Amino acid sequence: MFNSIGKSLIVSTIKRLWPIIFVPIFWDIFKIVAIYMSNFLGYNLYLHENFGLWPLIINQLNVSVVPPFILPSVQNLDLLRNISNQSLSFYNKSWEGLLAFGAYLFLNGLVVGGFFGTLKDSFRNRRPTLRTFIQFAWYYGPRLFIMLLFYNLFALSAIVFANPGKVDRIIFVLKVLFIFLPYLIVMEDFGFFEALLAAPQVFLKYVRYFIAILAKILTINTVIGLLFKLSGNFGLILALFLWPIAGTCIIYAIMLFFNDIVMKQPVAEKSREHIRGYGKSILNTALTVFLVATVAGMPTFIGKVGYVQSLMPWHKPVISREGLIYQTEGGRVYAAKNNLSNMKLVIDSLTPSKDEILYAKPGLIRGKGRLLGKHKSIYFTFELTKTINKQDNIIYSLENGGKVEATDALWGNPVDRGMILVIDGTFDNISGIIYDKANYSEFDTLWSPNGTSVFLGPMPNKDELYGFYTAIETPKNPIEFQWIYNSSLPIFAEGERNYIKLMDKLNVSFETLDRDLLLKLLYYVNDLTPDNVQAKLEKEFKKCLWLMEAKGLQNWEQNIRTDVSYYYNSNGKITLMGDYYFNSHKIGYRAELFKIGQRWKITKVSIKD
């Protein structure tokens, strides 16, 4: 790489060591498989990240200067990011994710140790063998694992506290400054901390001899990376097989410089490492199998084993209760468009026991459960803490800490699904909200008057956002559940910032014949007609409810026709009109909404004859 003799030596050596090229190829394939497996394993190995790229813009073309690396990989060239985005890459702090990430780093250390050790052995004119590769892997691997661990801890911590662009530039400089760190560990057989202290000193001492080689390395890395990146998916396939060859040549060139210029005694003149005891053994084989199994999903499998007993036919759940799952567009949970349907809530395990919780009211409860519906099943584990609400009722929720991990079906990804869970201290009510954690968007929550149930607030429907509700006495039909939901709708004396919310509440109160909700709304209205509006509403609502009961409350939506319209009188005034036909009987109103400050209030309501 730095002269004609060196180039020919590198090429001839790589030809002789060609089996070593398959190490980075297989390792890249392993990474790609791990990325796609992250969809259902529930943790990410950060393979979409390649810290240290120095961004440049040349003629409106985004170019990344690729720093030196310790193993040729398409990850070095930032080619795994698109695959990872398609596979829902994420950061997960679960014990499964941390254990798998640690196992991956140790495996990576073994692979790099075997790769570097085999290249070093070529200076002694030894041909690569699987046996020596394994010996070098276990001889150098643990030290290189410590190096990878320190690097990843620094990089992943830095992006939390600093701008990613600044972190990339800092890591780029550090990768250049510490470029000789793995070579000191392998070529000089240094310990990690000894090499860590020596690496920047060696670089600064020999930088004037190495600068030309470094410039060539950065140029080759950047140009090849850009060409592969511009080629899209085809470039990735090419890079999988071509980049390991080029990358191995680059690493060997640095190793050759280190051997000829930096080392006082070349490798060929030094005695060989005592690697005999580091070869294949039952312990090493068992540990390798354990590491691969851990990365491949053993922690997730262990986490799911707790559900196996629940799936057995003889399993008796702690709680099994019918309930409802719903969406809330327009505040009309009973409407067909809001996908109200039956579901079953099952609590398979509970710690402490249900009786102990009812008697002792502990501060923390744990368990596993399932939501079983016609569209999908949700599996979840929970740790909920005790709260005494304003009504002096005890609930178990996330308000004072705890966690809920939920997945779509047994092998879903816990980072895709989020869940809020509230359990009444008497177990009379269990409720919550399921939402899309990967593509999170804000939503409102509502609480029942006694503070023991949580509901999803009115908002436009989204595919992965819905609420669920169970109770000792499950609502018999959709309209009964709507009345329960209405009781949680807050009515503010100062009005609403969004006039649509105010109009929806007024519409829902008439459409569902919810006199209590309507009276809450009218309580803050100054101008009401006729004078006997309360008595008139009670009479009209009772008559319409009797008509609807005769047709069956479960058929409510089919037996009501609504005609609601509104128009602006000015920027601060809206006139709202509504007619509701309950079979042959009609109730109507006319209302005026005014904007006072930043909020809208109902200032006038007239009930039509």
N, C-alpha and C positions, 0 to 999 in steps of 0.2 A: 504493500500500500504506500510505502514511502520511497521505494526505488525499484528498479527492474529485478534485481536479485530477490528482494523481499516479496515482490508480486509472484514471481515464479515459485518461490518457496511456499507461499501461502496456498497457491493453486495446487501444487503437487501434494502438499500435506492434506488438504481437504479431500483430494481424490483418494488418498490413502485412508482417510478417516471417514469416508462417505457414510458409514452406518450411523455416525453421530448426528447426521442431519435429521434423522427420523425422530430424535428426541424432541426438538422444538415443534415439529409437525404434529406429533401425537399429543404433546402438551397443549397446543392450540385447539386441537379437536376436543380434548378433555374440557377446556374452558368453554367452548361453544355449547357443548352438551350441558355443562353446569348452568350456563345462562338460561337455556330453555327449560331446564328442570326447575329453575327458580319460580316458575309459574305456579307449581303446586307444592314445592317444598316450603315456601314461605320465608325464605331468607335469600340475601344477595351477597355474593362474594366480591363485590366492587369491581367486577371485571369490565364494566363499561367505563371505568375511570382510567385515565392515563395522565397522571400528574406530571407537570414539568414541560409541557409543550409551550414554546415561546411563539405567540401569535404575531404574524406580519401581514400587511396588506400590500400586495404588489400588483399595480395596474388593476385595482378593484378585485383582485383574486386573494382570497383568504389562504394564507400559507402558514403552516405550523413548523417551526424548527424543532426537529426531533432530537432530544438529548441522548447521550450514551445509555446503554441498557446492559443488563446482566444476562439476558437470555433472549435470543431472537423470537419475537412474537408479533402477531398482527395487532396485539394490544398496544405495543410500542408505537404503532403507526396510527392509533386512534381509529381502527377499523371495526372495533366491536361495539361502538356506541349505538349504531343503528339497530343492530341485532338486539342489543340490550333494551333499547327503547320499545321495540316491538314485543319484548318479553316482559314488560312491566318491571323494569329494574327499580330498586328501592333500597332504602336503608332500614335495617331492622335491628333493634337492640334486644331481641329475645335471646334466651339462653341457647336455643337451638342455633340461631344465626351466629352468635359469638363463638360457640364451640366449633361449628362448621368452618368459620373463617379462620380460626386458629389452626384447624387440621389442614386446611388448604395451604396456609402459609408454610406449615412444616413440610408438607408434600413438595411444595415449590422449592424449599430449601434443599431437599433431597435431590430433586431433579437438577437444580443448578449445580449442586455439589458434584454429582456424577458427571455432568456435562463438562464443567471446568476441569475436574480431575482427569478426565479422559484426554482432553486437549493438552493438559500439562504433560501427561505421560507420553504424548507424541514427541516431545523434545528428547525423550530417551529412546526414540525409534521403536516404541511399543505399539502394536496394533490394538484397536479397541475390542474389548470383549464384554459380554454382559456381566461376567463375574467381577471384573475390575470396575465396571461402571457402578455396580451395587456397592462395592467396597468403598469407592470414593464418595458415593452418595452418603453413606453413613459416617464416613470420616469427616468430611467437610460440611455436610448438610446441616447439622445442628447449629454450627457457627453462622452459616448463611441464613438459617431460619431466624436467628436473633437479629441479624442485619435487616431482613425483610420486615420483621416485627417492629423494630424501631422506626423504620422508614414509613410503614403504613400508619403507625400510631401518630407520628408527626404530621403526615399528610392529611389524615382524616380529622385530626384535631384542629389543624390550621384552617381548614375550610369552614369550620364552625365559627371561628373568631375573625377571619379576614376575608377580603374580597377574593373570589376564585382566581381572577386574573393575576393578582399580586402573588397568591400562593403558587401559581404555575411558574412565575418568573423566579421566585425564591427557590423552588425545588429544581428548576433548570440549572441555576447557578450551583446549588449544592451537588447535583448529579455530576456536573463538570469538576467541581472542586474535589469530590470524593470518588472520582472515576476509578482510582486505583484500589479502592477499599476491598472489593472481592478478589483482586489479583494479589494483594498482600496476604489475604487469608489463605489462598490456594498456592500461589507461587512461593511465598516465603513461609507458609505454614504458621502464620500468626494467629493468635487468639482474636476474638472479635474486638474487644476493647483496645488491645494493643494496635490492631490495624486501624481502628477508628481514629486514634490519636496520630498515627503515622501517615495516614492517607493524604491529608491536605499538605503536610510538610513535603512529602514525596512529590506531589503535583507541582507545588511552587518551586521546588528545587530543580525539576526537570522540565518545566513548562516551556522553556526556550527551545528545547529539542523536540518537544511533543506537540507544539502549537500547530505545526503544518499538518501533522497527522490528524489532530483534533478537528481542524478546519475541514479536511477531506471527509472525516467521519460525519460531521454535522451536515455537510453538503449532500453526501450520498444518502444519509437517512432521510433528509428533507425532500429531496427530489424523488426518490423511490416512493416515499410515503404519499407525496402529492399525486404521482401517477396512478398508484393503486386506488387512492381515494376518488379521483376523477373518473375512474372506470366503474364505479358503483359496485354492485354485487359480483360482477365478473372480476373486478379488481381484487375483491376479498378472496375469491377462489384461487386466483393466480398467486396472491400474496401468501396463502397458506402453504404453497409448495416452493415458491421462488425466494421469498424473504428469508426463510431459515438458511438457505445457502449463502446469500449475501451477508446476512447477520452473523453467521458463523465465521465467515472470512474476516469481518470487522473485529470480532472478539479475538480471533487468532492473531490478527495484526497487532492489537494492543498487547496481547500476551507476548508476542515476539519482541516488541519494543521493550517491554518490561524485562524480559529475559536478557536481552542484549545490552541494554543501556542502564537499567535501574539496578538489577541484581549484581551484587559483587561477585557472586559465584553462580554461574548459569546452572539451570536445572540439571543438565546432563552430567555435570561434575559433582552434583550433590547426591547424597545417599537417598534412596527411595523412602517414602513414608512407611511407617509400620501399620499397614492397612490389613494385615492378615486377619486380625480378630474382628474386622468390621464387615466381613462378608455376610453371606446368606446364613441366617440362623432362624430357629423357631420363633425367638422373641422378636427379631426384626420383621419377619414375615407376618406375625400376628399383629404387630404395631402398624405395618403398612396396610394390611387388610382393614384394621380399625379406622385408620385415617381415611382411606378411600370410601369406606362405608359411611363415615361421618359426613364427608362432603356430599356423598350421593343421597343422603336423606335419612340416615339412621336416627338423628335427634328428632326429626319430625315424626318418624314412625313410632318412636317411643312415646312422643307426646300424644299420638293418636291411639295408642294401645288401650288407654283408659276407656275408649268408646267401644272396644270390642265386646266387653261384657254386656253393655247396654243393647247390643244388637242381637244378643242371644234370646231365643224364644222364652226362656224361663226368667228373664230379667224382669224385676218389678221396680219401676221407677219410684222415686220419692214423691213426685207430683206429676200427674198427667191430666191436662185440662184443655178443653176446647176453648178457642178464642177467635179473634178476628184480626185480619191484616188489612191495611187500608192506605190510601193516599188522600190528599186534602185540597186539591185545587178548588178554589172558590169557597172553601170552608164546608163543602157539601160531601161529607165522607160517605154518605149512603148512595151517592150517584154512581151509575154504572161506569162512567169514565174514570172513576177513582179506584176501580179494581178492588172494591171491598169483597173479601172472600173469607171463608172459614179456614182456620189453621189449628194445629194442635201443638201446645207447649208441653214439653217433657223435661223435667229436671231429673236426670239419671242418678246423680250423686250430690250429696250436700254435707258439708262439714262446718260446724258441729251438726248433729242430727236435727231434724225438724223439731222434735219435741224439746231438745235442749235450747234451740233458738227461741221457741215460743216462751219457755220458762225463764231462761237466764238473760236473754237479750244481749248476746255477745257483741263486741265491737267490730268483728270481722267475720264474714262467712265466705266459704269457697264452694265451688261446685262445677258440674258439667251439665249441659242441657242441649236440647234440640228444638228447633221450630220446624214443624212438618206441614208443608202446604202443597197445593196442587202445582204451583209454578216451580218452586225450589225448596230445598231443605237447608236450614242453617244449623251448623254445629258450633257450639260456643262453650268456653270455659270462663269462669268469672271469679273475681275477688271483690266483694262489695263491703263498704264500711257503713257503720250505723250513723244515722242522723236523726235528731229529733226536730221535726219541723215546727213551724209557727203554730200549728194546731195541736201541738203536743203529741203527734202521732210519730211512731218509729218507722223509718224506712231504711232499706239497705240500697245504696246507690254509689255512684262515683263522686259524689259531691265532696267528700272528705278524703279522697284517695281511693286506690284500688285499680283494677283493670278488667277489661273484657276483651277476649280474643275470639273472633268469629270467622267462620269460613263457609263458603258455599259448598255444601255437601262435605263429606269427610275429608277429601284431599284438596279442598280449595285453598287459596292463598290468603292467610290472615291479614296480609297487607292490602288486599283488595277490599275486604269487608270490614266496616266499622259498626259498632253496636253500642247503644246506650241501654242500660237495663236498670229497672227499679222494681224492687220487691218490697211489698208492704210487710211490716213487722209481724202481722197476723197471717200473712200469706193469702189474704182475701183477694188482693189485686197484684198482678204481675204485668208489667207493661214496659214498652221501650220503643226504640227507633233503630232501624237498620239503614245504613247509608254507605255510599261509595267512598272508601278511604283513599283509594289511589287517585281518583279525580274528584277530590273533595270540593264541595260548594256549601256555603253557609245555609243554615235552616233555623227556624224558630222552634222552641219547645214550649208547650203549655202544661200547666199542672192542674189537676182536679181540685175542686174547692177544699177538700180535706188534705190535699198535698200528698196523697199516697199513690197517684198514678201520673205518668208523664205521657203527653201526646205530641205528635208532630203538628206544628203550627200550619195554618193555611198557606199554601204556596203552590206554584205550578208543578205539575207532575214531572218526575224524572224516573228513568228506568230503574235505578238502584236506590231509590229513597222511599221508604214507607214506614209506617208505624205498626205496632201490634199491641193487642190488649186482651187480657184474660181476667176473669173475676170468678168468685165463687158462684155467683149468679150471672151467667153469660147472657148478654142481650139476646132476646128471642128473634129479633129481626133488625134489619138495617136502620130503620127509623128510631128504634129504641137506643141503638148505639149512637145515632146522631144527637139525640137529646143528652146523652151522657157527655158527648164531645162538646156540645154547645155550652154545657155548664162550666167548661174550662176556658172558654173564650173571655179574655179580659175586656172590660169596658172602662175606658179612661175618662175621668171628668174633664181633662184638658183636651180630649179629642185624639185623632190619629194623624200622624205625619203623611200617611198614604190614604187618600180618600177612597181608593178601591177597597181597602180593608174595611172601612166604615160601611160602604155600600154593601159589601158581601155579608157583613154581620146582619144588617137590616134585612137583606134578601133572605138569608137563611132563617131568621126568626119567623118571617111570614111563611116561607115555603114549607117549614117543618112544624108550623103551628106551635112554636115554642114561646108561650106567653111570658115565661120567666125571663128569657133572653131579651124579648122585646121590651118588657117593662124596665129592665136594666138600661137599655138604650134610651128609652123615653124619659128616664129619671132626670137626665141632664138637659132635656128639651124645654125651652121656655114657652113656646107657642104651640099648644095642642088643641085640635078641634076634632070632634065636638067636645063640649064640656064634660060629658060623661064617657070620655074615651076609654077609661079602664073597664067600666061595666060593659060597654059596647064590644070591646075586644074579647072579654071573657065570654060573652054570649056568642059572638061570631066564631070564635075559635072552638068552642064546645060543639057547636052545630057541625062545623066542618070536620072536626075530629070524629064525631059520631058517623058521618058519611064515609070517612076514610076507613074506619074500623069495620064498617059493614062490607067494604070491598076487600078487607084484609090488609093489615099494616105492612106485610111483607111485599105488597104490590104498590107501595106508596108512589114511587116514581112514575109508574104507568098511569096513575089516576089523578095526576096533577098537571096542569098546564100553566106556564108562567109567561108573562109578558112584561118585561122590565126595560125601561129606557131612561136615558138622562141626556141633558144638554147643558152647555155652559151659558150662563147669563153674562158672566165676565170672568176675568182671571181668578177672582176670589169667591165666585158663587156658582153653585151647581144645583139644578133642579132635577130631582129623581122621581120617577113615577113607576108604580108597579101594580099589576093586576094578577091575581092568583085564582085559578079556577079549580075548585075541589069538586070533581064531578060536575054537577049543575050549579053549584053555589060559588059566588065570587066574593073575594075580599080585595079591596084596593086601597092605595094610599098615594099621597103626594107629599114629598119632603124637600126641604131646602137645606143645602150644606154651604156653610161659610168657612172661609179660611181666615183664621184669627192667628196672626203671627206665623208660626211655622206649622200649625196644626189645623185640621179640618174638624168642624163640629156640626152636628145636626141641630139646627136652630128652629125648625118649624116642621110639624107633621100634621097632616090632615087625613083622617080616615074617611074614605069614600062610602057613601050610602049604596 
